[in-house]
Amino acid sequence: MRRKIPPTAALLCFEAAARAGSFAAGARAMNLSQSAFSRQIQSLEAQTGQTLFKRARQRVQLTGAGQMLLEELAPQLAALEATFYRLRTRDNPYGALNIGTYPTLGSRWLMPRLAQLAREQPRLTVNTITYLDNTQVDASLVDLAIVQGDPPWPGFRADLLMPEALVAVAAPSLMDSPLQSAARLLDFPALQHTTRPLSWQIWFDDAGETLPARPAGPLFSQFEMLIDAVKYGHGVAILPELLVRRELAEGALIQAHAHCCTPASAYYLLTPQAKAGTSRIERVRSWLLLDSAASRAPQTVTV
């Protein structure tokens, strides 16, 4: 069945005129004569049965119908352009790609790995896009995305990247050694992350302990701020161990209780289904999965 869609040339001329507010400027942008450009607009108006522009001397202004068409057409043209770009570059193992990540995970876990990737594959350009929660992951913007949670992830291919370990941490100024009783953690302000409100409950359940009271400490929208709050002695927090590994090793934080919780949810590497199979995306995906697996493998010591 033939689709009832005007020619692409007419749609592009319409967008150019709408953006420029002038047929003359639109014609220059499209590298057409002004008469040829005007014929494209007239053809589009004839096909739609709508007047799309109000003509006034050397300027044009969108009518209500024209404004509606521009608002709906512009993102579709952008998406079509992106589709053909991906098609042209699909089998190119080099070039640019976008990785989505949370801000703190990106700076503390991903950035050192991207530095190593750049040394090994210098012809790749990796851009990062950050989001604060999983609802903000946009398949049209990212080529790969790191998320924490539980599958399924509709519209994405999901690979287990790494498990998550949760630990209770505090500043040395708040306590000089780990507490023996989990319940005593709540003698201090229980700091929380806005997108992870169940971390305290998950940690206590895994420890086989009863959470004595609902945590009522301050909320933070970013892990970096939450980590800083713990370092400055504002309270105790349940945090992913990989985000505070450096502070624990350097003594800026201590583990406030010996228990380490590994919840069922984990970190996953997502690939939009529409982009799976793209050469450079698959190369970076494989590299990240291998690197993550290698970093989790037990180290063999030769005596």
TORZAZA-867720 format. One line per 3 residues: number of its first residue (from 0); their letters; for each residue x, y, z of N, C-alpha, C. Coordinates in pm, 1 decimal. Layout:
REM residues N
NUM	A	X,Y,Z,X,Y,Z,X,Y,Z; ...
***
This chain:
REM residues 303
0	MRR	84.4,-119.8,0.0,0.0,0.0,0.0,88.2,125.1,0.0; 58.3,215.9,-89.4,138.0,338.2,-99.0,104.5,432.1,17.5; 207.1,481.6,84.8,185.6,573.5,196.4,155.1,713.8,143.6
3	KIP	60.7,780.5,208.8,20.5,914.7,167.7,104.6,1018.2,241.2; 232.8,1023.9,201.4,328.5,1114.6,264.4,385.4,1206.1,157.3; 387.6,1337.2,181.4,446.4,1428.9,83.6,594.1,1398.2,61.3
6	PTA	650.6,1441.4,-49.5,793.4,1418.6,-75.3,880.5,1478.2,35.3; 989.4,1409.2,64.4,1079.8,1456.4,170.0,1132.4,1596.0,139.1; 1157.4,1626.0,11.2,1210.4,1757.1,-26.7,1115.6,1868.7,15.4
9	ALL	985.7,1846.6,-0.5,888.3,1948.5,38.1,886.9,1967.8,189.0; 898.7,1859.6,263.1,899.2,1868.6,409.2,1023.7,1941.2,459.0; 1137.9,1913.9,395.7,1261.0,1980.9,436.5,1255.9,2129.9,402.7
12	CFE	1196.4,2163.0,288.9,1181.8,2304.8,253.9,1088.6,2374.9,352.1; 980.6,2308.1,389.9,889.4,2366.7,488.4,962.3,2393.9,619.7; 1040.0,2297.4,668.5,1111.1,2316.9,795.1,1211.4,2431.0,782.9
15	AAA	1282.2,2438.9,670.5,1382.1,2544.4,651.9,1315.8,2682.1,652.1; 1200.1,2695.5,584.4,1130.2,2823.9,581.3,1076.1,2860.0,718.7; 1025.7,2759.7,789.1,969.8,2784.9,922.4,1079.2,2830.2,1018.5
18	RAG	1196.1,2769.5,1010.8,1306.8,2806.4,1099.6,1359.8,2945.5,1065.8; 1369.9,2974.9,936.1,1430.4,3100.9,894.5,1331.4,3216.6,895.9; 1201.7,3185.4,883.4,1102.3,3291.8,874.1,1109.2,3365.1,742.0
21	SFA	1166.3,3298.9,641.9,1186.3,3363.5,511.6,1204.5,3256.0,406.0; 1134.4,3272.1,292.8,1153.7,3178.5,182.6,1292.6,3196.0,120.5; 1339.0,3320.8,115.6,1470.6,3346.5,54.9,1580.9,3278.7,135.8
24	AGA	1574.6,3294.8,268.6,1676.7,3232.3,353.9,1663.4,3080.6,351.1; 1540.5,3031.7,347.6,1519.4,2887.6,339.3,1573.8,2830.0,210.5; 1552.8,2902.7,100.0,1603.9,2856.7,-29.1,1755.3,2849.2,-27.8
27	RAM	1819.8,2949.6,33.5,1967.0,2946.1,42.0,2012.8,2826.5,125.0; 1943.1,2798.9,234.6,1981.4,2685.8,319.4,1966.8,2553.5,245.7; 1867.7,2544.5,156.4,1843.5,2420.2,81.7,1918.3,2417.8,-52.0
30	NLS	1990.9,2527.4,-82.1,2066.5,2537.0,-208.7,1973.1,2523.1,-329.4; 1858.8,2594.1,-321.9,1761.0,2595.3,-430.4,1735.8,2739.8,-473.0; 1687.6,2754.8,-595.5,1642.6,2887.9,-636.1,1515.6,2921.0,-557.8
33	QSA	1485.4,3048.9,-543.1,1368.9,3085.8,-465.0,1240.6,3037.2,-531.2; 1235.1,3037.3,-663.5,1114.8,2989.8,-731.8,1095.0,2840.0,-710.3; 1203.0,2761.7,-718.4,1191.9,2617.5,-694.4,1151.5,2588.7,-550.0
36	FSR	1206.9,2668.6,-459.5,1173.5,2653.6,-318.9,1025.2,2683.1,-295.5; 975.1,2793.6,-355.9,834.4,2831.0,-339.4,741.9,2723.8,-395.2; 781.9,2660.8,-505.8,698.9,2553.9,-562.9,686.1,2435.3,-467.6
39	QIQ	794.9,2404.6,-393.8,789.1,2295.3,-296.1,687.1,2328.0,-185.5; 686.8,2452.7,-138.2,593.4,2493.3,-34.1,450.5,2489.5,-87.2; 430.0,2539.7,-208.5,296.6,2539.3,-268.0,245.3,2397.2,-286.6
42	SLE	333.8,2307.1,-328.3,295.6,2166.5,-345.2,253.2,2105.0,-211.9; 328.8,2137.4,-106.1,295.0,2083.4,26.0,160.6,2137.2,74.0; 137.3,2264.6,53.9,9.0,2323.0,95.0,-106.0,2261.5,16.3
45	AQT	-83.1,2233.0,-112.1,-188.0,2170.4,-194.0,-218.1,2029.3,-144.6; -113.0,1955.3,-107.8,-132.9,1817.5,-61.2,-199.2,1811.3,75.4; -168.2,1905.9,161.2,-227.5,1905.2,295.1,-362.6,1975.0,299.8
48	GQT	-392.5,2057.3,198.9,-516.3,2132.8,199.8,-517.6,2241.9,304.2; -398.4,2286.3,344.0,-386.2,2387.7,448.8,-292.4,2498.7,403.2; -323.1,2620.4,447.4,-228.4,2730.0,430.5,-131.2,2723.7,547.3
51	LFK	-4.1,2707.3,516.6,96.0,2684.8,621.1,169.4,2811.5,661.0; 170.8,2911.5,571.8,242.8,3035.8,600.3,154.0,3156.3,569.5; 170.1,3260.8,649.5,115.7,3391.9,617.4,228.9,3472.1,552.9
54	RAR	206.1,3521.3,430.9,309.4,3595.8,361.2,296.3,3745.1,394.2; 405.8,3807.8,430.2,406.1,3950.3,459.2,539.2,4008.6,412.2; 536.2,4073.6,296.4,655.6,4133.3,236.3,765.7,4027.5,221.8
57	QRV	882.1,4050.6,282.8,994.3,3958.3,266.9,996.7,3848.6,372.8; 898.5,3847.6,461.5,896.0,3751.3,572.2,774.3,3660.2,560.1; 782.4,3546.3,625.3,667.1,3455.6,634.7,648.9,3415.1,780.0
60	QLT	526.0,3387.5,816.8,493.5,3347.6,954.0,403.4,3225.4,948.7; 427.0,3132.1,1037.6,347.0,3009.9,1039.0,203.0,3038.6,1077.6; 111.2,2971.3,1009.9,-28.4,2971.0,1053.4,-42.7,2868.5,1165.9
63	GAG	-160.7,2855.2,1221.4,-183.4,2753.8,1324.3,-155.0,2614.3,1272.0; -198.5,2586.4,1149.1,-171.9,2454.6,1089.4,-22.6,2434.7,1068.4; 45.3,2542.8,1024.4,189.6,2533.1,1003.1,264.1,2508.2,1132.4
66	QML	221.7,2573.6,1241.7,286.0,2553.0,1371.0,267.8,2410.4,1418.9; 146.9,2355.3,1400.3,122.5,2216.4,1439.3,211.7,2121.0,1359.6; 221.9,2147.4,1228.5,305.0,2060.7,1144.9,450.6,2068.3,1187.8
69	LEE	502.3,2188.8,1216.4,642.2,2202.3,1256.4,669.3,2127.8,1386.6; 582.0,2141.3,1485.4,602.8,2077.8,1615.8,606.1,1926.0,1604.3; 524.6,1870.9,1514.4,519.4,1724.8,1501.1,623.2,1672.4,1401.8
72	LAP	654.9,1755.1,1301.6,746.0,1709.6,1196.9,891.9,1716.4,1238.9; 932.5,1823.2,1310.7,1074.2,1844.8,1342.4,1137.3,1726.0,1415.0; 1076.5,1673.1,1523.3,1140.3,1558.2,1589.7,1143.8,1433.5,1501.7
75	QLA	1045.6,1419.7,1411.4,1046.4,1303.2,1322.9,1157.6,1313.7,1218.9; 1181.7,1434.2,1169.4,1293.3,1452.9,1076.1,1426.8,1428.9,1145.6; 1437.1,1476.9,1272.5,1560.6,1454.5,1348.4,1582.9,1305.8,1371.9
78	ALE	1474.8,1233.9,1404.1,1486.4,1089.5,1427.1,1523.8,1017.7,1297.8; 1467.2,1062.0,1185.0,1499.1,1000.1,1056.1,1645.2,1023.8,1019.8; 1692.0,1146.4,1046.4,1832.9,1178.1,1020.6,1923.4,1090.4,1105.6
81	ATF	1888.1,1072.6,1234.0,1967.8,989.0,1323.0,1967.4,843.7,1276.8; 1852.8,797.3,1226.0,1843.3,659.6,1177.5,1939.7,635.6,1061.4; 1941.8,728.8,967.7,2029.9,710.8,852.8,2176.4,728.0,890.6
84	YRL	2202.9,812.1,990.2,2341.1,821.9,1039.0,2385.7,688.4,1097.8; 2298.0,630.0,1181.2,2333.6,499.9,1240.5,2348.6,393.6,1133.6; 2264.8,400.3,1030.4,2273.7,302.4,922.1,2406.0,316.3,846.9
87	RTR	2445.6,441.3,819.4,2571.0,463.9,746.5,2692.1,417.5,826.9; 2684.6,432.2,957.2,2800.9,402.2,1041.2,2788.7,269.1,1113.9; 2685.4,192.0,1081.9,2656.8,69.5,1157.5,2775.5,-25.6,1163.1
90	DNP	2842.1,-46.7,1051.6,2951.8,-144.3,1046.8,3088.6,-79.9,1062.4; 3090.2,47.6,1101.1,3217.8,115.4,1125.7,3259.8,87.1,1269.9; 3371.2,17.2,1289.7,3410.3,-17.6,1427.0,3462.3,101.3,1506.4
93	YGA	3483.0,215.0,1438.6,3536.5,331.8,1506.2,3435.0,445.9,1498.7; 3470.0,558.1,1556.7,3377.9,670.8,1558.3,3336.1,702.5,1700.7; 3216.3,756.9,1716.7,3168.0,800.8,1848.1,3050.0,717.1,1894.1
96	LNI	3037.4,704.6,2025.4,2918.3,643.1,2083.7,2894.8,702.5,2221.2; 2771.5,692.1,2268.5,2730.6,750.9,2395.9,2703.9,642.5,2498.9; 2765.5,657.7,2616.1,2738.8,566.7,2728.2,2665.3,644.4,2835.9
99	GTY	2552.7,591.3,2879.4,2476.3,651.6,2987.3,2515.3,591.0,3121.4; 2518.7,674.6,3223.6,2557.7,626.2,3356.2,2507.3,723.2,3462.2; 2506.6,678.1,3587.5,2479.5,768.3,3699.0,2604.6,853.8,3722.1
102	PTL	2588.1,977.0,3772.6,2705.5,1065.6,3785.3,2819.0,1008.0,3868.9; 2789.1,958.3,3989.3,2896.5,911.3,4076.6,2957.2,781.5,4025.2; 2874.7,691.2,3976.5,2926.6,568.1,3917.0,3013.6,601.7,3796.8
105	GSR	2972.2,701.8,3720.7,3050.4,741.3,3604.4,3187.6,792.5,3642.1; 3193.9,879.5,3742.6,3323.1,938.9,3778.7,3412.4,841.3,3853.6; 3354.5,753.2,3934.5,3436.1,667.3,4020.4,3464.9,529.7,3960.8
108	WLM	3373.5,476.1,3881.8,3394.8,342.4,3826.7,3422.0,345.3,3676.9; 3340.8,423.2,3604.1,3351.1,418.6,3457.7,3470.3,495.3,3403.3; 3498.0,616.1,3456.2,3602.7,700.1,3398.7,3739.6,632.3,3394.2
111	PRL	3784.8,566.5,3500.7,3915.6,497.4,3489.8,3915.8,392.6,3379.4; 3803.5,327.5,3357.3,3797.2,225.2,3253.3,3795.2,288.0,3114.5; 3727.5,401.6,3101.0,3727.7,468.6,2970.8,3866.9,519.4,2935.3
114	AQL	3944.0,557.4,3036.4,4081.9,598.8,3010.4,4162.7,482.7,2954.5; 4143.6,364.5,3012.2,4213.2,246.0,2962.5,4163.2,208.7,2823.3; 4030.9,218.5,2802.2,3974.2,189.0,2670.2,4031.8,282.3,2564.9
117	ARE	4047.8,410.4,2599.0,4103.7,506.8,2503.6,4246.6,471.2,2465.7; 4322.9,417.9,2561.3,4460.4,376.6,2529.6,4461.1,255.2,2437.7; 4367.1,164.4,2457.5,4363.9,42.4,2378.3,4296.7,61.4,2242.9
120	QPR	4196.5,150.7,2237.3,4121.9,171.9,2114.1,4112.6,322.8,2086.7; 4224.0,386.1,2048.5,4228.2,532.4,2036.9,4140.2,589.6,1927.0; 4092.7,507.2,1834.4,4009.6,559.5,1725.9,3862.3,565.7,1764.0
123	LTV	3830.7,524.2,1885.7,3693.8,535.7,1936.6,3679.9,664.7,2017.1; 3565.6,730.3,2003.8,3533.6,845.5,2087.3,3411.4,809.7,2171.0; 3427.6,811.4,2302.6,3317.5,773.9,2392.4,3269.5,896.9,2467.1
126	NTI	3142.2,930.1,2448.2,3078.6,1039.1,2520.5,2996.9,981.4,2635.7; 2980.7,1057.7,2742.9,2899.2,1011.5,2854.8,2775.2,1098.6,2869.8; 2665.0,1033.9,2901.0,2538.0,1100.1,2929.9,2495.6,1053.8,3068.7
129	TYL	2462.6,1146.4,3157.0,2427.4,1107.8,3293.6,2278.2,1122.9,3319.6; 2229.7,1042.7,3412.0,2091.3,1047.6,3457.6,2090.4,1012.3,3604.8; 1986.2,1053.6,3674.6,1978.1,1030.7,3819.0,1896.8,906.7,3854.1
132	DNT	1808.3,864.0,3765.8,1732.1,741.1,3792.2,1701.6,672.8,3659.7; 1653.9,549.9,3669.4,1639.2,466.6,3550.0,1531.1,515.8,3454.3; 1435.5,594.1,3503.8,1330.7,644.2,3415.6,1385.1,744.2,3314.8
135	QVD	1504.5,796.5,3339.9,1563.4,897.2,3251.8,1650.3,836.9,3141.3; 1663.5,704.7,3138.3,1744.3,640.7,3034.0,1668.5,648.8,2901.9; 1725.3,714.6,2803.2,1660.9,739.2,2674.1,1733.2,659.1,2565.9
138	ASL	1663.8,559.9,2510.0,1725.5,472.5,2409.8,1768.2,548.0,2285.2; 1707.4,663.8,2258.7,1746.3,740.7,2140.8,1875.1,818.5,2163.2; 1914.0,839.0,2290.1,2033.2,917.0,2321.8,2154.3,830.9,2354.2
141	VDL	2131.9,712.4,2411.7,2244.2,629.6,2455.2,2263.9,512.0,2360.4; 2389.9,471.7,2346.3,2422.3,349.8,2272.2,2443.3,233.9,2368.9; 2489.5,265.8,2488.8,2500.7,170.6,2598.7,2459.6,246.3,2725.2
144	AIV	2408.0,175.3,2824.4,2368.7,241.1,2948.5,2394.2,146.7,3064.8; 2445.6,202.5,3173.2,2467.7,125.3,3296.1,2357.0,162.1,3394.0; 2286.7,61.2,3441.6,2177.6,83.8,3536.0,2189.3,-14.3,3651.6
147	QGD	2127.9,21.1,3763.0,2120.6,-68.5,3877.7,1973.7,-103.1,3899.0; 1945.4,-230.9,3918.4,1807.4,-271.0,3939.9,1785.6,-415.3,3901.4; 1662.2,-444.8,3862.3,1624.1,-581.0,3827.4,1565.5,-584.3,3687.5
150	PPW	1603.6,-683.7,3605.9,1541.4,-697.7,3474.1,1395.2,-742.4,3490.5; 1314.5,-732.7,3383.9,1352.5,-699.0,3246.3,1362.6,-549.0,3224.4; 1429.4,-514.3,3113.6,1441.6,-375.5,3069.9,1381.9,-368.5,2929.7
153	PGF	1253.4,-338.1,2918.0,1187.9,-338.9,2785.3,1258.2,-246.9,2686.3; 1279.3,-300.4,2565.5,1343.4,-222.9,2460.9,1495.0,-229.5,2463.1; 1551.0,-302.5,2560.9,1696.2,-310.0,2574.2,1740.9,-456.7,2584.6
156	RAD	1858.5,-485.0,2535.1,1928.4,-610.4,2566.4,2006.0,-585.5,2695.1; 1990.2,-672.5,2792.3,2052.7,-651.5,2923.7,2158.6,-757.6,2949.5; 2279.9,-712.6,2987.2,2388.4,-801.3,3028.0,2422.7,-771.0,3172.9
159	LLM	2436.6,-874.3,3254.4,2481.6,-853.5,3391.5,2622.8,-796.8,3388.6; 2639.4,-679.4,3445.8,2770.8,-616.0,3448.0,2847.6,-654.7,3573.9; 2781.6,-642.1,3690.3,2846.9,-678.0,3815.8,2743.3,-675.9,3927.7
162	PEA	2763.6,-758.6,4029.4,2675.5,-751.7,4146.5,2705.2,-625.9,4226.2; 2619.0,-598.2,4321.0,2639.4,-481.7,4406.3,2656.1,-527.0,4550.5; 2750.6,-467.9,4619.5,2771.1,-493.6,4762.2,2738.0,-366.2,4838.4
165	LVA	2652.1,-377.7,4938.8,2613.4,-262.7,5020.3,2679.8,-271.9,5157.2; 2738.9,-161.2,5200.6,2804.8,-157.0,5331.0,2758.2,-34.3,5407.3; 2762.6,-45.8,5539.3,2734.4,68.9,5626.2,2865.4,142.4,5650.0
168	VAA	2865.8,273.8,5625.1,2989.5,350.2,5639.3,2966.8,473.9,5725.8; 3075.4,517.4,5787.8,3072.4,636.5,5872.5,3209.0,701.9,5870.3; 3216.6,824.2,5919.2,3343.6,894.4,5930.7,3416.0,849.4,6057.1
171	PSL	3549.3,842.7,6055.8,3624.0,807.7,6177.3,3595.0,903.1,6292.9; 3556.7,1025.4,6262.0,3523.7,1120.5,6368.4,3393.5,1085.4,6438.5; 3311.4,1002.5,6373.2,3182.5,964.8,6432.3,3195.4,839.4,6517.2
174	MDS	3280.7,747.9,6474.1,3306.5,625.1,6550.5,3445.8,576.0,6517.0; 3515.2,523.6,6615.2,3654.7,485.1,6591.1,3670.6,339.2,6551.0; 3561.9,260.3,6559.8,3568.7,118.9,6520.9,3428.9,71.2,6484.5
177	PLQ	3417.4,-37.6,6407.9,3285.9,-88.4,6369.0,3201.9,-125.6,6491.0; 3071.7,-104.4,6477.8,2978.7,-140.2,6584.8,2949.7,-289.7,6579.1; 2928.9,-349.8,6693.4,2893.7,-491.6,6699.1,2744.1,-511.5,6675.4
180	SAA	2664.1,-414.7,6718.4,2518.6,-424.4,6705.4,2470.4,-341.4,6587.6; 2398.8,-405.5,6495.6,2345.5,-332.5,6380.6,2245.7,-226.6,6424.8; 2167.1,-257.3,6527.6,2064.9,-163.3,6573.2,2125.9,-30.9,6618.8
183	RLL	2250.0,-35.2,6668.3,2313.6,87.2,6718.5,2350.1,184.4,6606.1; 2345.2,138.4,6483.0,2370.3,230.5,6371.4,2269.9,345.1,6373.3; 2148.6,314.2,6419.8,2045.4,416.6,6420.3,2054.4,508.0,6542.0
186	DFP	2159.0,491.0,6621.2,2187.3,593.1,6722.9,2236.8,721.5,6656.4; 2276.3,708.9,6529.3,2326.5,822.1,6452.6,2225.4,856.5,6342.4; 2228.3,975.6,6286.6,2139.9,1008.1,6174.4,2161.9,910.2,6059.0
189	ALQ	2051.9,855.8,6008.3,2058.5,758.0,5899.1,2042.4,831.2,5766.8; 2152.5,856.9,5699.5,2149.6,931.1,5573.9,2097.3,840.7,5461.5; 2025.9,900.6,5365.7,1960.6,820.2,5262.1,1975.1,884.3,5125.0
192	HTT	1964.7,799.2,5021.9,1961.6,844.9,4883.6,1817.0,843.2,4836.2; 1775.8,948.7,4764.8,1634.7,961.5,4727.8,1585.2,847.4,4638.2; 1672.1,794.5,4550.4,1627.7,687.2,4461.0,1649.2,547.8,4519.7
195	RPL	1709.9,540.7,4637.8,1736.0,410.2,4700.4,1681.5,409.5,4843.7; 1552.1,437.7,4862.7,1497.8,450.7,4998.2,1494.0,320.3,5076.7; 1508.0,206.8,5009.2,1498.1,77.8,5077.8,1634.5,20.1,5116.6
198	SWQ	1742.2,94.4,5094.4,1875.5,39.5,5121.1,1892.7,-4.5,5266.1; 1844.6,76.6,5359.1,1856.6,39.3,5500.2,1779.5,-89.2,5529.9; 1657.2,-99.6,5479.0,1576.3,-219.4,5503.2,1641.4,-342.3,5440.7
201	IWF	1691.9,-328.3,5318.6,1756.4,-440.8,5249.2,1878.8,-487.4,5328.0; 1958.2,-393.3,5375.6,2080.1,-428.9,5448.6,2045.4,-499.5,5579.6; 1949.4,-447.5,5655.5,1910.8,-510.6,5782.2,1851.8,-648.7,5758.9
204	DDA	1765.5,-664.2,5657.6,1707.0,-795.0,5628.8,1815.6,-896.5,5595.2; 1913.1,-855.6,5515.0,2020.1,-946.2,5475.1,2107.3,-984.8,5594.7; 2120.5,-893.1,5689.8,2198.2,-921.2,5810.6,2121.5,-1005.9,5910.4
207	GET	1993.6,-1033.8,5880.6,1911.6,-1111.3,5972.5,1870.9,-1032.1,6095.3; 1867.8,-900.3,6081.9,1834.7,-812.7,6193.0,1702.6,-740.3,6164.8; 1639.1,-694.0,6269.7,1517.5,-615.4,6256.0,1553.5,-467.4,6255.9
210	LPA	1509.0,-397.7,6154.2,1532.9,-253.8,6149.7,1450.7,-189.2,6261.2; 1514.8,-131.4,6362.4,1440.8,-86.4,6480.7,1345.8,29.5,6454.9; 1374.3,111.5,6355.0,1288.0,225.6,6325.2,1312.6,268.4,6181.4
213	RPA	1214.8,331.6,6123.6,1230.6,380.9,5986.9,1335.7,491.3,5986.1; 1437.2,482.8,5897.1,1539.1,587.7,5891.9,1476.1,723.7,5865.0; 1519.5,821.3,5939.5,1459.2,954.4,5927.5,1564.3,1061.9,5902.4
216	GPL	1680.1,1019.9,5851.9,1786.7,1115.5,5828.9,1768.2,1193.2,5700.1; 1858.7,1284.3,5671.5,1850.0,1367.2,5550.2,1855.6,1283.2,5422.9; 1793.5,1337.9,5317.2,1791.1,1273.9,5185.6,1884.2,1347.8,5091.0
219	FSQ	1949.6,1271.6,5001.9,2040.5,1328.8,4903.3,2006.3,1270.4,4766.5; 2007.2,1355.3,4664.0,1970.4,1309.2,4529.8,2089.3,1254.7,4452.0; 2212.3,1280.2,4499.0,2330.7,1229.4,4431.3,2422.8,1160.9,4531.5
222	FEM	2480.8,1049.6,4489.4,2568.8,974.2,4578.8,2690.7,1056.2,4619.1; 2740.9,1140.4,4529.0,2860.8,1218.0,4561.9,2835.6,1306.5,4683.9; 2720.0,1370.3,4688.5,2685.8,1454.7,4802.9,2663.0,1370.7,4927.9
225	LID	2601.2,1254.4,4910.5,2577.4,1165.4,5023.4,2710.0,1116.4,5082.5; 2804.3,1081.0,4996.4,2935.9,1036.7,5043.5,3005.9,1149.4,5118.3; 2998.4,1270.5,5064.3,3059.6,1384.5,5132.4,2994.7,1408.4,5268.8
228	AVK	2862.6,1392.4,5276.0,2793.2,1412.5,5403.5,2842.2,1312.5,5507.8; 2863.2,1188.4,5466.4,2915.2,1087.9,5559.7,3057.5,1125.6,5601.2; 3140.4,1167.1,5506.7,3279.8,1203.1,5537.7,3287.5,1318.2,5638.3
231	YGH	3193.2,1409.5,5628.8,3193.6,1523.6,5720.5,3120.1,1495.9,5851.8; 3082.7,1370.4,5873.4,3026.3,1332.3,6001.9,2879.8,1361.6,6022.2; 2805.8,1377.5,5913.3,2663.1,1407.2,5926.6,2582.3,1285.7,5971.1
234	GVA	2636.4,1166.5,5955.3,2564.0,1047.3,5994.5,2621.5,922.9,5929.2; 2542.5,815.6,5932.0,2581.3,685.8,5876.0,2496.5,661.1,5751.2; 2553.2,591.6,5653.1,2478.8,561.2,5531.2,2507.1,419.0,5486.6
237	ILP	2410.6,361.0,5418.1,2428.6,232.7,5350.1,2460.4,266.2,5205.0; 2579.8,229.1,5159.9,2626.4,271.1,5028.2,2683.9,153.4,4948.7; 2677.4,160.8,4815.6,2747.8,61.7,4733.8,2897.3,67.5,4762.5
240	ELL	2955.4,-46.4,4791.5,3096.6,-50.9,4830.0,3187.9,2.6,4721.3; 3153.0,-19.9,4593.2,3242.2,24.7,4486.0,3249.2,176.7,4477.5; 3149.0,248.0,4531.1,3150.6,393.9,4527.1,3235.2,454.3,4638.4
243	VRR	3260.7,376.5,4744.2,3339.5,429.7,4857.1,3466.2,348.9,4879.2; 3505.3,270.6,4781.0,3623.5,185.1,4794.0,3748.8,267.8,4822.3; 3761.5,380.0,4753.0,3879.1,464.5,4771.5,3882.8,522.9,4912.8
246	ELA	3767.7,574.9,4960.5,3762.6,634.7,5093.8,3789.4,531.4,5202.6; 3740.7,409.2,5184.3,3766.0,304.0,5282.7,3914.2,266.2,5283.7; 3974.7,259.1,5165.5,4116.5,222.7,5158.0,4205.1,331.1,5217.6
249	EGA	4166.0,457.4,5199.1,4247.4,568.5,5248.6,4217.5,604.8,5393.7; 4111.9,545.8,5451.0,4077.9,575.5,5589.4,3990.4,698.5,5606.9; 3943.4,758.7,5495.6,3852.8,873.0,5507.2,3716.3,829.1,5558.3
252	LIQ	3681.8,701.5,5535.7,3560.4,640.6,5589.6,3597.4,506.9,5651.4; 3513.8,460.9,5743.7,3531.3,326.5,5796.9,3401.4,249.9,5777.3; 3413.2,118.5,5774.2,3293.3,35.8,5768.6,3232.5,34.8,5907.7
255	AHA	3109.3,84.4,5918.4,3047.2,104.1,6049.5,2997.6,-24.6,6111.7; 2986.1,-129.9,6032.2,2946.4,-262.1,6080.2,3007.4,-363.0,5984.9; 3039.7,-479.4,6033.6,3112.8,-577.4,5952.6,3030.2,-637.4,5839.9
258	HCC	2896.8,-631.9,5851.8,2813.9,-699.7,5752.0,2821.9,-631.8,5616.0; 2832.9,-713.6,5511.5,2830.6,-667.2,5373.2,2715.9,-739.7,5303.2; 2627.0,-663.3,5244.8,2506.1,-718.6,5184.0,2520.7,-722.6,5032.3
261	TPA	2486.3,-835.3,4971.9,2482.0,-846.1,4825.9,2337.3,-869.4,4785.2; 2264.6,-764.3,4750.0,2122.6,-779.1,4717.5,2101.6,-850.2,4584.4; 1978.0,-889.8,4558.7,1945.7,-957.9,4433.5,1962.9,-865.0,4313.6
264	SAY	1931.5,-737.4,4330.6,1948.7,-641.9,4220.8,2097.5,-617.4,4196.9; 2131.0,-580.4,4075.1,2271.6,-566.9,4037.6,2285.3,-458.1,3932.4; 2408.2,-439.4,3883.5,2432.9,-345.0,3775.9,2425.0,-419.1,3642.7
267	YLL	2354.0,-358.7,3547.8,2338.5,-417.5,3414.8,2387.5,-320.6,3308.9; 2440.0,-377.4,3201.5,2479.9,-299.4,3084.9,2371.6,-317.6,2979.1; 2305.7,-208.2,2943.7,2194.4,-213.6,2850.1,2237.4,-166.3,2711.6
270	TPQ	2185.9,-234.0,2609.9,2201.7,-191.5,2471.2,2063.1,-175.5,2412.1; 2027.8,-58.2,2358.3,1897.8,-46.1,2291.0,1884.6,-152.8,2182.8; 1770.1,-220.4,2178.5,1752.2,-330.0,2082.8,1776.9,-283.0,1939.5
273	AKA	1735.6,-159.2,1908.2,1751.6,-109.4,1771.6,1897.1,-89.3,1733.8; 1986.1,-80.0,1834.0,2127.7,-53.0,1806.1,2214.8,-176.8,1824.4; 2157.2,-286.5,1870.5,2234.2,-410.0,1888.1,2288.7,-455.2,1753.2
276	GTS	2413.8,-497.4,1752.4,2477.6,-541.5,1628.6,2565.0,-437.0,1564.5; 2553.6,-310.3,1609.5,2640.7,-205.0,1557.2,2783.6,-232.9,1601.0; 2875.5,-231.9,1507.9,3011.1,-281.1,1532.4,3078.7,-215.3,1651.4
279	RIE	3085.1,-81.2,1655.0,3159.4,-15.7,1762.6,3088.7,-30.5,1897.3; 2955.1,-37.9,1895.1,2881.9,-58.5,2020.3,2913.8,-196.5,2075.8; 2916.2,-295.8,1988.8,2945.1,-431.6,2033.5,3088.3,-442.4,2085.8
282	RVR	3181.3,-368.2,2025.1,3320.7,-371.7,2071.3,3331.8,-317.1,2213.2; 3268.0,-202.8,2238.7,3276.0,-142.4,2371.4,3198.0,-226.2,2472.6; 3084.2,-278.7,2431.7,3006.7,-366.3,2520.6,3091.6,-485.6,2564.1
285	SWL	3153.2,-553.4,2468.7,3235.9,-670.2,2501.6,3352.7,-631.7,2590.9; 3413.2,-516.1,2563.2,3528.3,-471.6,2642.8,3487.1,-446.8,2787.1; 3374.9,-377.2,2807.3,3330.0,-347.7,2943.8,3292.4,-475.2,3019.2
288	LLD	3225.5,-568.1,2951.2,3186.2,-692.0,3017.4,3308.7,-774.8,3055.4; 3407.5,-782.3,2966.5,3529.5,-857.1,2997.6,3607.6,-791.3,3110.0; 3616.8,-658.5,3106.7,3689.4,-586.2,3211.2,3622.5,-605.4,3346.0
291	SAA	3489.2,-596.9,3349.5,3417.5,-614.0,3474.9,3434.8,-755.7,3528.8; 3427.9,-855.0,3439.6,3445.7,-994.0,3482.4,3586.4,-1017.0,3535.6; 3685.9,-956.3,3469.2,3824.7,-973.2,3512.9,3847.7,-910.5,3649.8
294	SRA	3784.0,-797.3,3674.7,3803.7,-729.2,3802.9,3737.2,-804.2,3917.6; 3639.3,-889.3,3884.9,3572.0,-968.4,3989.8,3635.9,-1103.0,4011.8; 3720.9,-1146.3,3918.2,3780.7,-1280.7,3926.6,3875.7,-1288.9,4043.8
297	PQT	3876.6,-1402.6,4115.5,3971.4,-1420.0,4225.6,4115.0,-1408.0,4175.4; 4198.1,-1338.9,4249.9,4339.1,-1322.7,4210.9,4421.2,-1442.6,4259.1; 4499.9,-1499.3,4167.7,4584.5,-1613.7,4201.2,4721.5,-1564.2,4243.4
300	VTV	4766.8,-1607.5,4359.3,4897.7,-1566.9,4409.3,4994.7,-1682.8,4391.1; 5103.7,-1657.6,4320.3,5205.0,-1760.2,4296.8,5313.8,-1750.1,4404.3; 5335.8,-1859.4,4473.4,5436.6,-1860.8,4581.0,5564.8,-1919.7,4527.0
***
